[in-house]
């Protein structure tokens, strides 16, 4: 697995831990399902952007 994939898997695990902590503290009940889903989508998008930007040198393949 490439480093980008490992980075993204680690980021998803981190986000899962954060969501589990917020769920355990009953924070997600006050926020609501729609806003929780929006936040997760934004967080995953940021994780993908960070994984791609730190993937190393970019090469043009012809």
N, C-alpha and C positions, 0 to 999 in steps of 0.2 A: 504494500500500500504506500502511495506517495505521501510525503510530509503534509501536503495540502489536505489530503483525506483524513489523516490522523488528527490534524489540527481541527478540522471541522467536526469530527467525531467527539473530540474532547470538549469543544464548544457546546455541542448539543447536550453532552452529559452535564456540563456546568449549568446550562439553562434548565435542564430537568431538575437538578438539585435546588436551584433558586425557586422554581415553581413549586416543588415539594415543600420547601420551607415556608413559602407564602401561603400555601394551602393549609399547612399545619397550624400556622398562626391565625387562621381565619381571615386573612387579608383579601383573598380572592373572592370571598362571599360578598364583601362590601364593594369591590370593584365591578363585578359583573362579568358574564361570560364573553360578551362581545369585545369589551376592552381588553380582557385577558388574551383573547385570540389575536387581536390586533398587536398587542405587545409582543406576543410570541413570534408572529410573522416578521415584525420589525427586527427583533433580536436575531432570528435566523438569517435574515437578509444581511445584517451587519456582520454576522459570523462568516457568511460566504464571502463578503467583500474583503474582510480581514484575511481569510484563508487564501484568496486569490492574490491579494496584494503582497503577501509575504511568501509567495511560492518560489521566489528566486528570479533568475534572469529570464527575460522574455526573448524568445527566438522566433524569427520569421522562417517558416517552412515553405519552400517553393516547390 
